[in-house]
Amino acid sequence: MLKIAVIIVLLLLAFLATNYLDESAQKKVLIGLGIVIGSAVVFLMATELLR
């Protein structure tokens, strides 16, 4: 549970940091963060199912 909380906090900080980027860099970073979030969710669900 602590892992999930740390991941969520770090991702929220990353979203807040994107406010200081220009439009094109912001779009690239948000797409990357979306991929990271999706893969983290899949990975955490898989590890919980394997228990």
All heavy atoms as atom14 arrays in JSON, in Angstrom:
{
  "sequence": "MLKIAVIIVLLLLAFLATNYLDESAQKKVLIGLGIVIGSAVVFLMATELLR",
  "atom14_mask": [
    [1, 1, 1, 1, 1, 1, 1, 1, 0, 0, 0, 0, 0, 0],
    [1, 1, 1, 1, 1, 1, 1, 1, 0, 0, 0, 0, 0, 0],
    [1, 1, 1, 1, 1, 1, 1, 1, 1, 0, 0, 0, 0, 0],
    [1, 1, 1, 1, 1, 1, 1, 1, 0, 0, 0, 0, 0, 0],
    [1, 1, 1, 1, 1, 0, 0, 0, 0, 0, 0, 0, 0, 0],
    [1, 1, 1, 1, 1, 1, 1, 0, 0, 0, 0, 0, 0, 0],
    [1, 1, 1, 1, 1, 1, 1, 1, 0, 0, 0, 0, 0, 0],
    [1, 1, 1, 1, 1, 1, 1, 1, 0, 0, 0, 0, 0, 0],
    [1, 1, 1, 1, 1, 1, 1, 0, 0, 0, 0, 0, 0, 0],
    [1, 1, 1, 1, 1, 1, 1, 1, 0, 0, 0, 0, 0, 0],
    [1, 1, 1, 1, 1, 1, 1, 1, 0, 0, 0, 0, 0, 0],
    [1, 1, 1, 1, 1, 1, 1, 1, 0, 0, 0, 0, 0, 0],
    [1, 1, 1, 1, 1, 1, 1, 1, 0, 0, 0, 0, 0, 0],
    [1, 1, 1, 1, 1, 0, 0, 0, 0, 0, 0, 0, 0, 0],
    [1, 1, 1, 1, 1, 1, 1, 1, 1, 1, 1, 0, 0, 0],
    [1, 1, 1, 1, 1, 1, 1, 1, 0, 0, 0, 0, 0, 0],
    [1, 1, 1, 1, 1, 0, 0, 0, 0, 0, 0, 0, 0, 0],
    [1, 1, 1, 1, 1, 1, 1, 0, 0, 0, 0, 0, 0, 0],
    [1, 1, 1, 1, 1, 1, 1, 1, 0, 0, 0, 0, 0, 0],
    [1, 1, 1, 1, 1, 1, 1, 1, 1, 1, 1, 1, 0, 0],
    [1, 1, 1, 1, 1, 1, 1, 1, 0, 0, 0, 0, 0, 0],
    [1, 1, 1, 1, 1, 1, 1, 1, 0, 0, 0, 0, 0, 0],
    [1, 1, 1, 1, 1, 1, 1, 1, 1, 0, 0, 0, 0, 0],
    [1, 1, 1, 1, 1, 1, 0, 0, 0, 0, 0, 0, 0, 0],
    [1, 1, 1, 1, 1, 0, 0, 0, 0, 0, 0, 0, 0, 0],
    [1, 1, 1, 1, 1, 1, 1, 1, 1, 0, 0, 0, 0, 0],
    [1, 1, 1, 1, 1, 1, 1, 1, 1, 0, 0, 0, 0, 0],
    [1, 1, 1, 1, 1, 1, 1, 1, 1, 0, 0, 0, 0, 0],
    [1, 1, 1, 1, 1, 1, 1, 0, 0, 0, 0, 0, 0, 0],
    [1, 1, 1, 1, 1, 1, 1, 1, 0, 0, 0, 0, 0, 0],
    [1, 1, 1, 1, 1, 1, 1, 1, 0, 0, 0, 0, 0, 0],
    [1, 1, 1, 1, 0, 0, 0, 0, 0, 0, 0, 0, 0, 0],
    [1, 1, 1, 1, 1, 1, 1, 1, 0, 0, 0, 0, 0, 0],
    [1, 1, 1, 1, 0, 0, 0, 0, 0, 0, 0, 0, 0, 0],
    [1, 1, 1, 1, 1, 1, 1, 1, 0, 0, 0, 0, 0, 0],
    [1, 1, 1, 1, 1, 1, 1, 0, 0, 0, 0, 0, 0, 0],
    [1, 1, 1, 1, 1, 1, 1, 1, 0, 0, 0, 0, 0, 0],
    [1, 1, 1, 1, 0, 0, 0, 0, 0, 0, 0, 0, 0, 0],
    [1, 1, 1, 1, 1, 1, 0, 0, 0, 0, 0, 0, 0, 0],
    [1, 1, 1, 1, 1, 0, 0, 0, 0, 0, 0, 0, 0, 0],
    [1, 1, 1, 1, 1, 1, 1, 0, 0, 0, 0, 0, 0, 0],
    [1, 1, 1, 1, 1, 1, 1, 0, 0, 0, 0, 0, 0, 0],
    [1, 1, 1, 1, 1, 1, 1, 1, 1, 1, 1, 0, 0, 0],
    [1, 1, 1, 1, 1, 1, 1, 1, 0, 0, 0, 0, 0, 0],
    [1, 1, 1, 1, 1, 1, 1, 1, 0, 0, 0, 0, 0, 0],
    [1, 1, 1, 1, 1, 0, 0, 0, 0, 0, 0, 0, 0, 0],
    [1, 1, 1, 1, 1, 1, 1, 0, 0, 0, 0, 0, 0, 0],
    [1, 1, 1, 1, 1, 1, 1, 1, 1, 0, 0, 0, 0, 0],
    [1, 1, 1, 1, 1, 1, 1, 1, 0, 0, 0, 0, 0, 0],
    [1, 1, 1, 1, 1, 1, 1, 1, 0, 0, 0, 0, 0, 0],
    [1, 1, 1, 1, 1, 1, 1, 1, 1, 1, 1, 0, 0, 0]
  ],
  "atom14_positions": [
    [[0.82, -1.19, 0.0], [0.0, 0.0, 0.0], [0.87, 1.26, 0.0], [0.51, 2.25, -0.62], [-0.92, -0.05, 1.22], [-1.99, 0.95, 1.19], [-3.09, 0.53, -0.18], [-4.36, 1.67, 0.07], [0.0, 0.0, 0.0], [0.0, 0.0, 0.0], [0.0, 0.0, 0.0], [0.0, 0.0, 0.0], [0.0, 0.0, 0.0], [0.0, 0.0, 0.0]],
    [[1.98, 1.19, 0.69], [2.89, 2.34, 0.72], [3.48, 2.61, -0.65], [3.65, 3.77, -1.03], [4.0, 2.09, 1.74], [4.99, 3.24, 1.95], [4.26, 4.46, 2.47], [6.06, 2.82, 2.93], [0.0, 0.0, 0.0], [0.0, 0.0, 0.0], [0.0, 0.0, 0.0], [0.0, 0.0, 0.0], [0.0, 0.0, 0.0], [0.0, 0.0, 0.0]],
    [[3.75, 1.55, -1.41], [4.27, 1.71, -2.77], [3.3, 2.51, -3.62], [3.7, 3.41, -4.36], [4.51, 0.36, -3.43], [5.64, -0.44, -2.9], [5.76, -1.68, -3.75], [6.03, -2.87, -2.87], [6.07, -4.12, -3.6], [0.0, 0.0, 0.0], [0.0, 0.0, 0.0], [0.0, 0.0, 0.0], [0.0, 0.0, 0.0], [0.0, 0.0, 0.0]],
    [[2.02, 2.16, -3.51], [1.01, 2.84, -4.32], [0.93, 4.31, -3.94], [0.83, 5.18, -4.8], [-0.36, 2.15, -4.14], [-0.28, 0.72, -4.69], [-1.46, 2.92, -4.83], [-1.49, -0.12, -4.38], [0.0, 0.0, 0.0], [0.0, 0.0, 0.0], [0.0, 0.0, 0.0], [0.0, 0.0, 0.0], [0.0, 0.0, 0.0], [0.0, 0.0, 0.0]],
    [[0.99, 4.62, -2.65], [0.92, 6.0, -2.19], [2.12, 6.8, -2.7], [1.96, 7.95, -3.14], [0.85, 6.05, -0.68], [0.0, 0.0, 0.0], [0.0, 0.0, 0.0], [0.0, 0.0, 0.0], [0.0, 0.0, 0.0], [0.0, 0.0, 0.0], [0.0, 0.0, 0.0], [0.0, 0.0, 0.0], [0.0, 0.0, 0.0], [0.0, 0.0, 0.0]],
    [[3.3, 6.21, -2.66], [4.5, 6.91, -3.12], [4.41, 7.16, -4.63], [4.73, 8.25, -5.11], [5.78, 6.11, -2.77], [7.0, 6.67, -3.46], [5.97, 6.1, -1.27], [0.0, 0.0, 0.0], [0.0, 0.0, 0.0], [0.0, 0.0, 0.0], [0.0, 0.0, 0.0], [0.0, 0.0, 0.0], [0.0, 0.0, 0.0], [0.0, 0.0, 0.0]],
    [[3.95, 6.18, -5.38], [3.82, 6.34, -6.82], [2.82, 7.44, -7.16], [3.07, 8.29, -8.02], [3.41, 5.0, -7.48], [4.57, 4.01, -7.41], [2.96, 5.2, -8.92], [4.21, 2.61, -7.83], [0.0, 0.0, 0.0], [0.0, 0.0, 0.0], [0.0, 0.0, 0.0], [0.0, 0.0, 0.0], [0.0, 0.0, 0.0], [0.0, 0.0, 0.0]],
    [[1.69, 7.46, -6.45], [0.68, 8.48, -6.7], [1.21, 9.87, -6.39], [0.99, 10.82, -7.15], [-0.6, 8.17, -5.9], [-1.29, 6.93, -6.49], [-1.56, 9.34, -5.9], [-2.43, 6.42, -5.67], [0.0, 0.0, 0.0], [0.0, 0.0, 0.0], [0.0, 0.0, 0.0], [0.0, 0.0, 0.0], [0.0, 0.0, 0.0], [0.0, 0.0, 0.0]],
    [[1.91, 10.02, -5.27], [2.46, 11.33, -4.89], [3.49, 11.8, -5.93], [3.48, 12.96, -6.35], [3.08, 11.27, -3.48], [3.91, 12.51, -3.19], [2.0, 11.11, -2.44], [0.0, 0.0, 0.0], [0.0, 0.0, 0.0], [0.0, 0.0, 0.0], [0.0, 0.0, 0.0], [0.0, 0.0, 0.0], [0.0, 0.0, 0.0], [0.0, 0.0, 0.0]],
    [[4.36, 10.9, -6.37], [5.35, 11.29, -7.37], [4.71, 11.66, -8.7], [5.15, 12.61, -9.36], [6.37, 10.16, -7.56], [7.32, 9.93, -6.4], [8.17, 8.69, -6.67], [8.2, 11.13, -6.17], [0.0, 0.0, 0.0], [0.0, 0.0, 0.0], [0.0, 0.0, 0.0], [0.0, 0.0, 0.0], [0.0, 0.0, 0.0], [0.0, 0.0, 0.0]],
    [[3.69, 10.95, -9.09], [3.0, 11.28, -10.34], [2.26, 12.61, -10.23], [2.24, 13.39, -11.19], [2.05, 10.16, -10.73], [2.74, 8.89, -11.22], [1.72, 7.77, -11.37], [3.47, 9.13, -12.51], [0.0, 0.0, 0.0], [0.0, 0.0, 0.0], [0.0, 0.0, 0.0], [0.0, 0.0, 0.0], [0.0, 0.0, 0.0], [0.0, 0.0, 0.0]],
    [[1.67, 12.9, -9.08], [1.03, 14.2, -8.89], [2.04, 15.34, -8.96], [1.78, 16.39, -9.55], [0.29, 14.24, -7.56], [-1.01, 13.46, -7.5], [-1.56, 13.45, -6.08], [-2.03, 14.02, -8.46], [0.0, 0.0, 0.0], [0.0, 0.0, 0.0], [0.0, 0.0, 0.0], [0.0, 0.0, 0.0], [0.0, 0.0, 0.0], [0.0, 0.0, 0.0]],
    [[3.22, 15.13, -8.38], [4.27, 16.14, -8.48], [4.72, 16.33, -9.92], [5.0, 17.45, -10.35], [5.46, 15.74, -7.6], [5.26, 15.88, -6.1], [6.46, 15.32, -5.35], [5.03, 17.33, -5.73], [0.0, 0.0, 0.0], [0.0, 0.0, 0.0], [0.0, 0.0, 0.0], [0.0, 0.0, 0.0], [0.0, 0.0, 0.0], [0.0, 0.0, 0.0]],
    [[4.78, 15.25, -10.69], [5.15, 15.35, -12.1], [4.1, 16.14, -12.88], [4.44, 16.96, -13.73], [5.33, 13.97, -12.7], [0.0, 0.0, 0.0], [0.0, 0.0, 0.0], [0.0, 0.0, 0.0], [0.0, 0.0, 0.0], [0.0, 0.0, 0.0], [0.0, 0.0, 0.0], [0.0, 0.0, 0.0], [0.0, 0.0, 0.0], [0.0, 0.0, 0.0]],
    [[2.81, 15.89, -12.59], [1.77, 16.65, -13.27], [1.85, 18.13, -12.91], [1.64, 19.0, -13.76], [0.38, 16.11, -12.91], [-0.02, 14.91, -13.71], [-0.3, 13.72, -13.07], [-0.12, 14.97, -15.09], [-0.67, 12.6, -13.8], [-0.49, 13.87, -15.83], [-0.76, 12.67, -15.18], [0.0, 0.0, 0.0], [0.0, 0.0, 0.0], [0.0, 0.0, 0.0]],
    [[2.16, 18.45, -11.67], [2.3, 19.85, -11.28], [3.5, 20.5, -11.95], [3.48, 21.68, -12.28], [2.41, 19.97, -9.76], [1.16, 19.63, -8.97], [1.45, 19.66, -7.48], [0.04, 20.59, -9.32], [0.0, 0.0, 0.0], [0.0, 0.0, 0.0], [0.0, 0.0, 0.0], [0.0, 0.0, 0.0], [0.0, 0.0, 0.0], [0.0, 0.0, 0.0]],
    [[4.57, 19.72, -12.15], [5.77, 20.26, -12.8], [5.54, 20.56, -14.27], [6.21, 21.42, -14.84], [6.93, 19.29, -12.63], [0.0, 0.0, 0.0], [0.0, 0.0, 0.0], [0.0, 0.0, 0.0], [0.0, 0.0, 0.0], [0.0, 0.0, 0.0], [0.0, 0.0, 0.0], [0.0, 0.0, 0.0], [0.0, 0.0, 0.0], [0.0, 0.0, 0.0]],
    [[4.57, 19.89, -14.89], [4.31, 20.13, -16.32], [3.71, 21.5, -16.57], [3.72, 21.97, -17.71], [3.37, 19.05, -16.91], [2.16, 19.04, -16.18], [4.01, 17.69, -16.88], [0.0, 0.0, 0.0], [0.0, 0.0, 0.0], [0.0, 0.0, 0.0], [0.0, 0.0, 0.0], [0.0, 0.0, 0.0], [0.0, 0.0, 0.0], [0.0, 0.0, 0.0]],
    [[3.21, 22.16, -15.55], [2.67, 23.51, -15.74], [3.75, 24.5, -16.16], [3.43, 25.53, -16.75], [2.01, 24.0, -14.46], [0.76, 23.22, -14.13], [0.12, 22.68, -15.02], [0.41, 23.17, -12.86], [0.0, 0.0, 0.0], [0.0, 0.0, 0.0], [0.0, 0.0, 0.0], [0.0, 0.0, 0.0], [0.0, 0.0, 0.0], [0.0, 0.0, 0.0]],
    [[4.99, 24.2, -15.88], [6.08, 25.13, -16.19], [6.74, 24.85, -17.53], [7.71, 25.49, -17.88], [7.13, 25.08, -15.07], [6.55, 25.47, -13.74], [6.3, 24.52, -12.76], [6.23, 26.79, -13.47], [5.74, 24.87, -11.54], [5.68, 27.16, -12.26], [5.44, 26.2, -11.3], [4.89, 26.56, -10.11], [0.0, 0.0, 0.0], [0.0, 0.0, 0.0]],
    [[6.2, 23.89, -18.29], [6.76, 23.55, -19.59], [5.97, 24.23, -20.7], [4.84, 24.65, -20.5], [6.74, 22.03, -19.81], [7.54, 21.19, -18.83], [7.27, 19.72, -19.09], [9.02, 21.48, -18.96], [0.0, 0.0, 0.0], [0.0, 0.0, 0.0], [0.0, 0.0, 0.0], [0.0, 0.0, 0.0], [0.0, 0.0, 0.0], [0.0, 0.0, 0.0]],
    [[6.57, 24.32, -21.9], [5.82, 24.84, -23.02], [4.84, 23.79, -23.54], [4.85, 22.65, -23.09], [6.75, 25.34, -24.12], [7.63, 24.24, -24.67], [7.78, 23.2, -24.01], [8.17, 24.42, -25.77], [0.0, 0.0, 0.0], [0.0, 0.0, 0.0], [0.0, 0.0, 0.0], [0.0, 0.0, 0.0], [0.0, 0.0, 0.0], [0.0, 0.0, 0.0]],
    [[4.0, 24.19, -24.51], [2.9, 23.33, -24.96], [3.36, 21.98, -25.51], [2.84, 20.95, -25.15], [2.1, 24.06, -26.03], [1.39, 25.29, -25.54], [0.12, 24.97, -24.81], [-0.49, 23.93, -25.12], [-0.28, 25.76, -23.95], [0.0, 0.0, 0.0], [0.0, 0.0, 0.0], [0.0, 0.0, 0.0], [0.0, 0.0, 0.0], [0.0, 0.0, 0.0]],
    [[4.36, 21.99, -26.4], [4.77, 20.73, -27.04], [5.45, 19.8, -26.04], [5.2, 18.6, -26.03], [5.68, 21.01, -28.22], [6.87, 21.65, -27.79], [0.0, 0.0, 0.0], [0.0, 0.0, 0.0], [0.0, 0.0, 0.0], [0.0, 0.0, 0.0], [0.0, 0.0, 0.0], [0.0, 0.0, 0.0], [0.0, 0.0, 0.0], [0.0, 0.0, 0.0]],
    [[6.31, 20.34, -25.19], [6.98, 19.52, -24.18], [5.96, 19.01, -23.17], [6.07, 17.87, -22.7], [8.07, 20.32, -23.49], [0.0, 0.0, 0.0], [0.0, 0.0, 0.0], [0.0, 0.0, 0.0], [0.0, 0.0, 0.0], [0.0, 0.0, 0.0], [0.0, 0.0, 0.0], [0.0, 0.0, 0.0], [0.0, 0.0, 0.0], [0.0, 0.0, 0.0]],
    [[4.98, 19.82, -22.85], [3.95, 19.42, -21.89], [3.15, 18.23, -22.43], [2.88, 17.28, -21.7], [3.03, 20.59, -21.62], [2.04, 20.37, -20.51], [1.22, 21.61, -20.24], [1.12, 22.49, -21.08], [0.63, 21.68, -19.07], [0.0, 0.0, 0.0], [0.0, 0.0, 0.0], [0.0, 0.0, 0.0], [0.0, 0.0, 0.0], [0.0, 0.0, 0.0]],
    [[2.82, 18.28, -23.71], [2.05, 17.18, -24.31], [2.86, 15.89, -24.31], [2.35, 14.82, -23.98], [1.66, 17.55, -25.74], [0.68, 16.59, -26.37], [0.26, 17.04, -27.75], [-0.63, 18.25, -27.63], [-1.19, 18.65, -28.93], [0.0, 0.0, 0.0], [0.0, 0.0, 0.0], [0.0, 0.0, 0.0], [0.0, 0.0, 0.0], [0.0, 0.0, 0.0]],
    [[4.15, 15.97, -24.64], [5.01, 14.78, -24.65], [5.14, 14.19, -23.24], [5.07, 12.97, -23.06], [6.39, 15.12, -25.19], [6.43, 15.42, -26.65], [7.81, 15.82, -27.09], [7.82, 16.3, -28.53], [9.15, 16.77, -28.93], [0.0, 0.0, 0.0], [0.0, 0.0, 0.0], [0.0, 0.0, 0.0], [0.0, 0.0, 0.0], [0.0, 0.0, 0.0]],
    [[5.34, 15.04, -22.25], [5.5, 14.57, -20.87], [4.21, 13.93, -20.38], [4.23, 12.89, -19.71], [5.95, 15.72, -19.95], [5.86, 15.33, -18.49], [7.37, 16.13, -20.3], [0.0, 0.0, 0.0], [0.0, 0.0, 0.0], [0.0, 0.0, 0.0], [0.0, 0.0, 0.0], [0.0, 0.0, 0.0], [0.0, 0.0, 0.0], [0.0, 0.0, 0.0]],
    [[3.06, 14.54, -20.7], [1.79, 13.98, -20.24], [1.5, 12.64, -20.9], [0.96, 11.73, -20.25], [0.65, 14.97, -20.51], [0.66, 16.21, -19.62], [-0.46, 17.16, -20.02], [0.54, 15.85, -18.16], [0.0, 0.0, 0.0], [0.0, 0.0, 0.0], [0.0, 0.0, 0.0], [0.0, 0.0, 0.0], [0.0, 0.0, 0.0], [0.0, 0.0, 0.0]],
    [[1.87, 12.47, -22.17], [1.71, 11.17, -22.82], [2.6, 10.14, -22.14], [2.18, 9.01, -21.86], [2.01, 11.28, -24.33], [0.9, 12.07, -25.02], [2.15, 9.9, -24.96], [1.2, 12.42, -26.46], [0.0, 0.0, 0.0], [0.0, 0.0, 0.0], [0.0, 0.0, 0.0], [0.0, 0.0, 0.0], [0.0, 0.0, 0.0], [0.0, 0.0, 0.0]],
    [[3.84, 10.52, -21.84], [4.75, 9.62, -21.14], [4.25, 9.25, -19.77], [4.32, 8.1, -19.35], [0.0, 0.0, 0.0], [0.0, 0.0, 0.0], [0.0, 0.0, 0.0], [0.0, 0.0, 0.0], [0.0, 0.0, 0.0], [0.0, 0.0, 0.0], [0.0, 0.0, 0.0], [0.0, 0.0, 0.0], [0.0, 0.0, 0.0], [0.0, 0.0, 0.0]],
    [[3.71, 10.23, -19.05], [3.18, 9.95, -17.71], [1.96, 9.04, -17.78], [1.77, 8.19, -16.92], [2.82, 11.25, -17.0], [3.99, 12.08, -16.49], [3.5, 13.4, -15.94], [4.78, 11.33, -15.44], [0.0, 0.0, 0.0], [0.0, 0.0, 0.0], [0.0, 0.0, 0.0], [0.0, 0.0, 0.0], [0.0, 0.0, 0.0], [0.0, 0.0, 0.0]],
    [[1.15, 9.2, -18.82], [0.01, 8.31, -19.0], [0.44, 6.87, -19.21], [-0.15, 5.94, -18.66], [0.0, 0.0, 0.0], [0.0, 0.0, 0.0], [0.0, 0.0, 0.0], [0.0, 0.0, 0.0], [0.0, 0.0, 0.0], [0.0, 0.0, 0.0], [0.0, 0.0, 0.0], [0.0, 0.0, 0.0], [0.0, 0.0, 0.0], [0.0, 0.0, 0.0]],
    [[1.51, 6.7, -19.99], [2.05, 5.36, -20.22], [2.6, 4.78, -18.93], [2.39, 3.61, -18.61], [3.12, 5.4, -21.33], [2.46, 5.73, -22.67], [3.88, 4.08, -21.42], [3.44, 6.03, -23.78], [0.0, 0.0, 0.0], [0.0, 0.0, 0.0], [0.0, 0.0, 0.0], [0.0, 0.0, 0.0], [0.0, 0.0, 0.0], [0.0, 0.0, 0.0]],
    [[3.3, 5.61, -18.16], [3.87, 5.15, -16.88], [2.76, 4.76, -15.91], [2.85, 3.73, -15.24], [4.78, 6.25, -16.29], [5.14, 5.93, -14.85], [6.03, 6.41, -17.13], [0.0, 0.0, 0.0], [0.0, 0.0, 0.0], [0.0, 0.0, 0.0], [0.0, 0.0, 0.0], [0.0, 0.0, 0.0], [0.0, 0.0, 0.0], [0.0, 0.0, 0.0]],
    [[1.71, 5.56, -15.84], [0.6, 5.26, -14.94], [-0.06, 3.95, -15.35], [-0.35, 3.09, -14.5], [-0.42, 6.42, -14.93], [0.17, 7.63, -14.23], [-1.71, 5.99, -14.23], [-0.68, 8.87, -14.36], [0.0, 0.0, 0.0], [0.0, 0.0, 0.0], [0.0, 0.0, 0.0], [0.0, 0.0, 0.0], [0.0, 0.0, 0.0], [0.0, 0.0, 0.0]],
    [[-0.3, 3.79, -16.63], [-0.93, 2.56, -17.11], [-0.1, 1.33, -16.81], [-0.61, 0.31, -16.34], [0.0, 0.0, 0.0], [0.0, 0.0, 0.0], [0.0, 0.0, 0.0], [0.0, 0.0, 0.0], [0.0, 0.0, 0.0], [0.0, 0.0, 0.0], [0.0, 0.0, 0.0], [0.0, 0.0, 0.0], [0.0, 0.0, 0.0], [0.0, 0.0, 0.0]],
    [[1.2, 1.42, -17.07], [2.06, 0.27, -16.81], [2.19, 0.0, -15.31], [2.26, -1.16, -14.9], [3.44, 0.46, -17.46], [4.08, 1.59, -16.91], [0.0, 0.0, 0.0], [0.0, 0.0, 0.0], [0.0, 0.0, 0.0], [0.0, 0.0, 0.0], [0.0, 0.0, 0.0], [0.0, 0.0, 0.0], [0.0, 0.0, 0.0], [0.0, 0.0, 0.0]],
    [[2.21, 1.04, -14.49], [2.28, 0.84, -13.03], [1.03, 0.15, -12.52], [1.1, -0.74, -11.67], [2.49, 2.18, -12.33], [0.0, 0.0, 0.0], [0.0, 0.0, 0.0], [0.0, 0.0, 0.0], [0.0, 0.0, 0.0], [0.0, 0.0, 0.0], [0.0, 0.0, 0.0], [0.0, 0.0, 0.0], [0.0, 0.0, 0.0], [0.0, 0.0, 0.0]],
    [[-0.12, 0.55, -13.04], [-1.38, -0.08, -12.61], [-1.39, -1.55, -13.0], [-1.73, -2.41, -12.2], [-2.58, 0.68, -13.22], [-3.87, -0.13, -13.07], [-2.73, 2.04, -12.58], [0.0, 0.0, 0.0], [0.0, 0.0, 0.0], [0.0, 0.0, 0.0], [0.0, 0.0, 0.0], [0.0, 0.0, 0.0], [0.0, 0.0, 0.0], [0.0, 0.0, 0.0]],
    [[-0.99, -1.84, -14.23], [-0.97, -3.24, -14.69], [0.03, -4.05, -13.87], [-0.27, -5.17, -13.45], [-0.62, -3.3, -16.2], [-0.33, -4.72, -16.64], [-1.75, -2.72, -17.01], [0.0, 0.0, 0.0], [0.0, 0.0, 0.0], [0.0, 0.0, 0.0], [0.0, 0.0, 0.0], [0.0, 0.0, 0.0], [0.0, 0.0, 0.0], [0.0, 0.0, 0.0]],
    [[1.21, -3.49, -13.61], [2.22, -4.21, -12.85], [1.75, -4.48, -11.42], [1.89, -5.6, -10.91], [3.53, -3.41, -12.83], [4.61, -4.03, -12.01], [5.27, -5.15, -12.47], [4.96, -3.52, -10.77], [6.27, -5.75, -11.71], [5.94, -4.1, -10.0], [6.59, -5.22, -10.47], [0.0, 0.0, 0.0], [0.0, 0.0, 0.0], [0.0, 0.0, 0.0]],
    [[1.17, -3.47, -10.77], [0.73, -3.66, -9.39], [-0.44, -4.65, -9.32], [-0.52, -5.45, -8.38], [0.34, -2.31, -8.78], [1.5, -1.38, -8.48], [1.0, -0.01, -8.06], [2.43, -1.95, -7.44], [0.0, 0.0, 0.0], [0.0, 0.0, 0.0], [0.0, 0.0, 0.0], [0.0, 0.0, 0.0], [0.0, 0.0, 0.0], [0.0, 0.0, 0.0]],
    [[-1.35, -4.61, -10.29], [-2.44, -5.57, -10.3], [-1.91, -6.98, -10.52], [-2.38, -7.92, -9.88], [-3.45, -5.21, -11.4], [-4.29, -4.0, -11.04], [-5.37, -3.45, -12.37], [-6.25, -4.91, -12.8], [0.0, 0.0, 0.0], [0.0, 0.0, 0.0], [0.0, 0.0, 0.0], [0.0, 0.0, 0.0], [0.0, 0.0, 0.0], [0.0, 0.0, 0.0]],
    [[-0.92, -7.13, -11.38], [-0.36, -8.46, -11.64], [0.35, -9.01, -10.41], [0.21, -10.19, -10.08], [0.61, -8.39, -12.82], [0.0, 0.0, 0.0], [0.0, 0.0, 0.0], [0.0, 0.0, 0.0], [0.0, 0.0, 0.0], [0.0, 0.0, 0.0], [0.0, 0.0, 0.0], [0.0, 0.0, 0.0], [0.0, 0.0, 0.0], [0.0, 0.0, 0.0]],
    [[1.09, -8.15, -9.71], [1.8, -8.64, -8.52], [0.81, -9.02, -7.42], [1.06, -9.97, -6.67], [2.79, -7.6, -7.99], [2.11, -6.37, -7.7], [3.91, -7.36, -8.97], [0.0, 0.0, 0.0], [0.0, 0.0, 0.0], [0.0, 0.0, 0.0], [0.0, 0.0, 0.0], [0.0, 0.0, 0.0], [0.0, 0.0, 0.0], [0.0, 0.0, 0.0]],
    [[-0.29, -8.29, -7.3], [-1.29, -8.65, -6.29], [-2.02, -9.93, -6.64], [-2.36, -10.72, -5.78], [-2.31, -7.5, -6.12], [-1.73, -6.28, -5.46], [-1.24, -6.53, -4.06], [-1.9, -7.29, -3.31], [-0.19, -6.0, -3.69], [0.0, 0.0, 0.0], [0.0, 0.0, 0.0], [0.0, 0.0, 0.0], [0.0, 0.0, 0.0], [0.0, 0.0, 0.0]],
    [[-2.25, -10.17, -7.94], [-2.93, -11.39, -8.36], [-2.03, -12.62, -8.19], [-2.53, -13.72, -7.98], [-3.38, -11.28, -9.81], [-4.57, -10.35, -10.06], [-4.83, -10.22, -11.54], [-5.8, -10.88, -9.35], [0.0, 0.0, 0.0], [0.0, 0.0, 0.0], [0.0, 0.0, 0.0], [0.0, 0.0, 0.0], [0.0, 0.0, 0.0], [0.0, 0.0, 0.0]],
    [[-0.72, -12.44, -8.3], [0.19, -13.56, -8.17], [0.41, -13.98, -6.72], [0.96, -15.04, -6.47], [1.53, -13.23, -8.82], [1.49, -13.14, -10.35], [2.85, -12.69, -10.88], [1.11, -14.46, -10.96], [0.0, 0.0, 0.0], [0.0, 0.0, 0.0], [0.0, 0.0, 0.0], [0.0, 0.0, 0.0], [0.0, 0.0, 0.0], [0.0, 0.0, 0.0]],
    [[0.0, -13.16, -5.79], [0.18, -13.5, -4.37], [-0.66, -14.65, -4.0], [-1.69, -14.93, -3.95], [-0.15, -12.32, -3.48], [0.97, -11.35, -3.43], [0.67, -10.33, -2.37], [1.75, -9.37, -2.32], [1.78, -8.39, -1.49], [0.81, -8.2, -0.62], [2.77, -7.54, -1.47], [0.0, 0.0, 0.0], [0.0, 0.0, 0.0], [0.0, 0.0, 0.0]]
  ]
}
